[in-house]
Amino acid sequence: MSPVCKPSLPEAVYSADSVRAIDRYLIDKRGVDGFELMQAAAKAAFRRLVTLWPQPQPLVVLCGAGNNGGDGYLVAANARRHGLEVVCVAVAPTEKLSGDARSAFEKARADGVGIVDAHREPEANVRAHLAQARVVVDAMLGTGVTGAPREPFAGVIRQLNAAGKPVLAIDLPSGLNATTGAAAGEVVRAEATVTFIGVKAGLYTGEGAAACGHIVFEALGAGCAGQESGESPLAVLSPWSRCREWLPVRPANAHKGLFGHVLVVAGDKGFGGAGIMAAEAAARTGAGLVSLATRPEHVTAALARCPSLMVRGVTHGSELPGLLHKADVVVCGPGIGQSAWGQQMLQQVVASGKPRVLDADALNILAGRAPVPASNHVLTPHPGEAARLLGCTVSDVESDRVAAAIRLQKQWQGIVLLKGAGTVVATGRGIPGIIPGGNPGMATGGMGDVLSGILGALLGQMPDAEPAVIASAALHLTAADQAGQAKGCMGLLPTDVIDAIPAILARAERSDNDDNRGE
């Protein structure tokens, strides 16, 4: 069973270079001894280890040659002093150790930790140590390593992943790019990651979202060192626990006109469900009015699913302006296809000048045209759509998701919400947002349609588009996680996510009421 921990995380997340600069600032400007800082990191990691796995022995610690390896040797020393059975596997030759890492190695050896040099051991012996382990600590490669791990690290990572043992990664899983979240080669799959000094952006997006497991942050007394050192965050972490505070409180005399009229333009022939799900998601997220413009053959199904919708069957773009005139926000793209019907719908939506969410085939249609930047649209591409909009490959997008979102925003303006593992929101007005959460059950058709409906609803209720978009992504991911916990991931449906939304919003409302309740 996976460990359960509820980390308290700061908002700012940094590049690997920035975290190293903050670490250097602590040592050079605050006068913190480097080895003492390493000891503090190891003690914090060991505390987390025994919290997550109270009986972690036999414990195997895989150590590299840098400071990450030094952390590992000191974790092993802590374990030995507490009477645990522990062995260090030196993946890098111990004679290459220097500085604080050498001091950590000497301390572990002095404390009686058994150290196995993988370079002098047959591969089968390393595999045997992993097979016997109850828990493995990954302290092989730190933030200074980029590119694919070389041998023997790549081979040990493969053995570790194949062993199926729970892993605690120190600072980050070996093989992961701490800045971008990309993995150019083998990467450790950890149950939990304890990270220090500053939170690394790559832990929350791309491969990091899959490799890190539960993430725990230990500041090690750094406090405001990030600000003091002058290092700028790469992104801001925005979980639902923060975003829910941005939702407007509804007055006692509220009426539907206060909460926006969302028009969903979606659902060509054979794709009626996309528009229905987007419209229902908007209704469940508190939109005052929701209209759906779709193919006539989908009208009955839409009303049967959600009778509160105002549904209009449209066969030509000329029928849309009257509906657009009444809307405050327009959602366009789910299931519209790229035929003449879908192109007419998108043309009318763009011509209206209304604030709009463009998703799915609306993005694919735009990708075939010269960019027409607009300040009041929200683009919600998945990596494939992002690649088409940028004229690059999906691998290019996934190699640095934050950079890809920034490029999209510069090219198309408005707000860009890059979907995928570790959602990124770029606004052009400040630091991008990374929204944590989500699960493998979301890898099914229709999840993006639900997000589009949520976006339409919150854009219609919140005065500022940026927090509305970030909160929408956070709500969507939280609803998916709660639905996944209740129903599992393999059979998760987009409608399960819609069904989870009201309870999440209800808890946010109760929290607001508790905060505002008088004596």
N, C-alpha and C positions, 0 to 999 in steps of 0.2 A: 504494500500500500504506500502511496506517495505521502511524504510528510506534509503536515499542514502548518503553515506559519502565516501570520498576518503582518507583513512588514510595514514600517512607517517610513515613507519615502519622501525626500525633498522634491520640490517642483523642478528645479534646474537639473538638466542632464547635460553631460559634457562629452567632448571628443577625448580620445585617449591622450593626445598631446596636452590638452588642457588639464587633465587630471594629473599627469606627470608634472606639469608646471606648478600645480597647487601643492603637490607632494614636495617639490623642491622648495617652494615658498615656506612651507612649514619648517623645513630643515634649515634653510639659509637665513630666513628673516625672523622666524619665531624661536629659533634655537632648539628645535626638537631634535634629539639625537636619532639618527636614522635607524640604528639597531633597536632602540627603545620603541620606535614606531612599528618596526617589524614584529617585535614581541607583543605589542598591543594588538596588532592585526591577528596574530596567531592565537592569542588568548580569546579574542572575540569569535574567531572562527571555531575554536574548540568548544566554546560555550554553545554556539549554535548547533554544532555537531551532536553534542550529547542531549540537547533539547529535542532535536528532531529524531535522533536514534539513541535512546537511553542505554541500549546495549550494543555498541558499535563494534565490539571485538569479535573476531580478529579484524584489526583495522590495517588497511594498506594505504600508504601515502605515496603517490607518484610525484617525484620531484624533478624539476628542470634545473638549469644552471643559473638563472637570474634571481631577482628578488622574489618572484613568485615561488621558485623552488625553496628559497630561504624561508618563506612563510610556511611551506609544507614541512620542512625539517623541524620548525618550532612547534607546529601543531602536533607532530609526532612526539616531541619532547614533552609537551603538555599531557598528552595521552599516557605516556610512560610514567610520568610522575603521579598520575591518578590511578596507576595500577592496571592499565589496559594493555592487552596484548597488541603490539603494533610493530610493523616493519615498514621501512622506507625503501622504495625501489628508485634508485638513482637512474633516471632515464638519460640524463646527460652525465658524462664522466665527472666524478667528484673532483678530479684534479683541476678542472676548469673553473671551479668555484672561486670567487674572490669577494673582497669587501664584506658587507653585511651578510651576504649569502654564505660565505665561507664561515663566518662566526656562527651562523645558525646551524650549519652542518656540524661544526665542532661541538656545539652545545648539545645537539641531539645525540651525538656519539658519546659524549661524556655522561649523559643521562641514561645511557644503556639502551638506546634505540638500535635495533638491528638494521643495518643498511646493506642492501643488495645492489650491486652495480650491474645494471642491465647489460652493459657492454661486455661484461665478462661471464654472463650467464646465458645458457641456451634459451631460446625463445620459449621452449616448453616450460622452463622453470618460472619465467615471468607469468605465463598463463596459469600455472599452478597456484602462484601466490594470489592472483585475482580470483581463481576458482574458490579458494579457501576463505576469502574475505567476507566479512559481514557487511562492511561499508568501505568504500574507496574514496579517498580525498584526491582530487585532481589539482596539483600545484605544478604543472609542467610548463605551460607557456603563458606569459602575462600580456599586458597591454602593448608592450614594445614589439611584439611579433606581428608581422603582416604577411599575407600570402599563405600558400598552402604549407602545412607542417611538413618538414623533411624527416627522413628516417634518422634515428629510430622512433621519433615521436609519432609519425603517422601509423606505424605498425602497432605501437602500444595503444594508441587511441582506438584502432580497429579492434584489438583484443579486449580493451575495456568495454566498448559498446557491445561486443558479442557476449561478454560475460554476464550481462543482465543484472549487475549488482547496483545498488543505490549509490549515487555519486554526489559528493559535496564538492562543488567547484570553488576554488579560491580566487576571488576577484572576477574571474570570468571563465567559462569553459575553454579549455585549450583548443586552438584552431579557429576561434571566433574573432572577427575584427571588432574591437571594442567601440569603434567609431561608427561604422556603417551597418553592423549586424550581418555582414556577409561572411561566408565561409568558402574559401577558395579550394579547400580540400577536406580532409578528415576533421571532424569536430566532435568533441565530447558531448554526450547527451546526459546532462546532469538532472538529478532530482531537485537539487537546490543549489543556489549560488549565493555566497556571501561576498559583497563587494565593499570597497573601502574608499575613504577620503571624499570621492565624488562619484555620483552615479554615471555610468557610461551609457551613452545613447544606444549603442549597438546591442545592449542586453534586451532591449524592448522592441526591436523591429527586425525584419528579415529572419535569418536563421536563429538569431538570438531569442526570438519569441518561442522557438521550439527547443532550443538547446539548454536554456538556463534553468528551467523549472521555476520553483518558487524563489524569488529574489529578496534578499535581506540586505539592508544597508547599515554599515557601521561607520560613523563619521570619524572615529578615533580622535575626537577632540578638535577636528578641523574647524568646526563652527562656521564662521563667515569667511574662511580663508579663500573661497572662490571669489567673493567680491573684493576682498583685500588684495588679492594677487592680480586683479585686473582681467582675469580670464572670463570670457563671455560664454554663457551656455550655448550649446548647439541646438537645444530644443527645450520645451517645457513639458513635463509629464502631467497629463490631465486625466486622472481616473474619475469615475462617476462620483466617488465620495467628495470630490471637490466641485465637480460641475453641477451637482444637484442644488448647490447653494445659489446658483445663478438663476434658477427658475423663478419667474415672477409669482408673487403671492396673489391669489385671486381675491378680489374684494367680495364682501357679503352680498352686494347688490350687482354682481356680475351678470352680463348677458352675452349671448353668442357673438355679438358684433365686436366684442373686445378681443377675441382670440383668433382672428384671422380667418379668411376664406381661402382655402387651398383648392386649386384646380389641378387634378391629375390628368394629363394627356398621355394615354398609354393603351396598349393592347390591340395590335393588328390581328388579323385572322390567325387563329391557332395559338395566340399568346395572350388570351384574355385574362388569365390568372395574374399576370404581372401587374396590370393596372388595378385589379381588384385588391391585391395585397398591399400595394402602395397606398391606395385610398383608405383601406381599413386601418393601416398603420398610422396614417395621419389622424384619423378619427380617434384612435385609441391613445394618441399622444396629445390630445386636448385641443385640436383645431376646432374653432367655433362652427365652421361650415366646411364640408368637403364635397366637391363636385368631381365627377369622373366623366371625361370625354373619351369614348372608346368605340369600337366597332359595334354596330347595332346588335349583332348576334350575341354580344356579351352582356347586354343590359340586364336580362332576366337573372343570369347567374350572379351578377354584382348585387342586385337588390336582395336576392335570396341569402347571400352571404352576409350582407351588411345593409339592412334596410334604411339606416339613417343617411346613407349616401344619396346625393342628387346625381342621377346617372343620365347621360345624354348620349344617344347613338349618333355618331358623325361619320359621314362617308367622304367628305371633301373638306379641304382646308378652309374654304369660304364659310363654313358653318361655325368656325371657332371664334372669330372676333367678339361676338356677343357674349360668349362665356368668359373669354379672357378679360373683357371689360369689368366684369364683376369680381374678379379674383384679386386677392392681395399677393399671393405667391403661386407660382406655377411649377409643377413637377412634370417634366417631359422626358420620355425616353424608354421607360420599361416596356419591352415588348412591342415597340412601334415598328420594328423592322427597318429596312433600308429601301423599301419600295416607294412608289410615288406617294402613297398615303402617308407613310412616316415622314417623308421629306416635306410634304405640305404641312403637316402638323408642326414640325420643328420650325419651318419658315414663319408660320403665323405666331408661334410663341416668341421667337426672337424679335420679330417685328413689333410685337406689343410693347416691348421695353419693360415688361413687368419683372420683378425679382423672380429668379427661376433656379431650379435645380435640374441640371442636365445629366442624365445617366444613360448607361447601356447604349442602345442604338443611336441615340442623339449624339453621343460622343463619337461613335463610329462614322456617322454622317459628317460630323465636323472634321474628323481626321482626314477626310478626302478633300478638304478645302483649305484655302489660305486662312491663317488665324484671324479671327475677328474678335479682338479683345473687348471685354465688357466688365464693368466694375460691379455689376449687380447679379452676376451668375455664380453658382456653385457647381463645380465640375467634380464628379465622383467616380473617377476611373478605377478599375482594377488594373493590375500590372500589364495585362495584354492591351487594354484600351489606352493606358498611359504610353506604352511603347508606340502605338499607332499615332497618337497625338504628337509625340516627340520625334517620330521618324527614326526610332532606334529599336533595339531588341529588348525582349523581356529581361534577359540577363543583365542588360545595361541598367534597367530600372531597379532590379532587385539587388544589384551590387552596391547601391547607395540610395536607399529609398528617400531619405530626407533630401538629398541633393536633387533627386528626380522630381519630387513635389515642388521644390523651389523653382526648378527649370520650367515646369508646367505653368506655375503661377506667373512667372515673368513673361512667358510666351502668350498666355491666354488671359491674364489678369483675373479679377474676381477672387474667389477662394477655391482652392483645390484640396479635395479630400482624397488622398491616395489610399484605396482599400488594400487589404491583404494582411499578412502577419505583421502586426504593429502598425496600426493606422496612423498616417501622417497628415496633418492639416497645415497648409501653407497659405498665408494671407497677404504677404507682401508688406505688411504693416509692422512686423516685428518678428520675434523668434518663432519658428514653427512649433506646432504641438505634436506630441506623440501620445496616443491614447492606448493604454494597455488593456488587455483582456481579449476575449474570444477563444474559440475552441475548434477542434476539427469538424464538429458537426455543422459548422457554417459553410463548409465546402460543398454546397448544393445550390442548385438554381433557385432564385427567388429571394435570397438573403439581401441582395443589393436593392431589390424593389422595396423591401421593408424599410431599409435605411432611407431611401428616397422619400418615403412617406413621412417618416419621423422628422427628417430635415424640413420638409414643407411645413409641418405643424409647428415646429419650434421657431422657424424663421418668421412665421406669422404671429407668434406670441412674444418674441423677445426683440427689443429695439435695436440691438447690435448684432449684426450677422456673425461676427467671429465667434463669440461665446455660444451662439445658437448652434453653429456648425460643430464645434468641439463637443458641446453637451449632447448633440444628436448622436455623434459617433460613440460617445461614452455610454449613453442609454442603450443604444443598439447592442453593443458588446456585452453590457451587463445583463440585458434581457436574454441574450443568447447563452451566456454562461449559466444563468439561473435555470433556463429551460433545459440546458444540457445536463445540469445536475439532477433535475427531476426526471428526465426521460432518456438520458444517455445521449451520446453523440451520433452513433451510427444511424439511428432512425429519426434524427431531429429534422423538423420541417420549419420553413419560414413562418407558418401560421402559429407554431408553438412559441416563437419569439414574440409575435404580436400579442398572444395571449398572456405573456409574462409582463408586458409593459405596465398595465394598470396597477399591479401590486407594487412595482418599484416606484412609480409616481406617488402612490398612496403613502408609502413610507417617507418619501421626501416631504409630502404635505404634512404628515404628522410631526415630522421634525421641525418644520417651520412653525406649526401651531404651538409646539412645546416651547420653542424659543421665544415666541411672541406672547405667550400666556402671562397675564398679570397675576399679581399676588391675590 
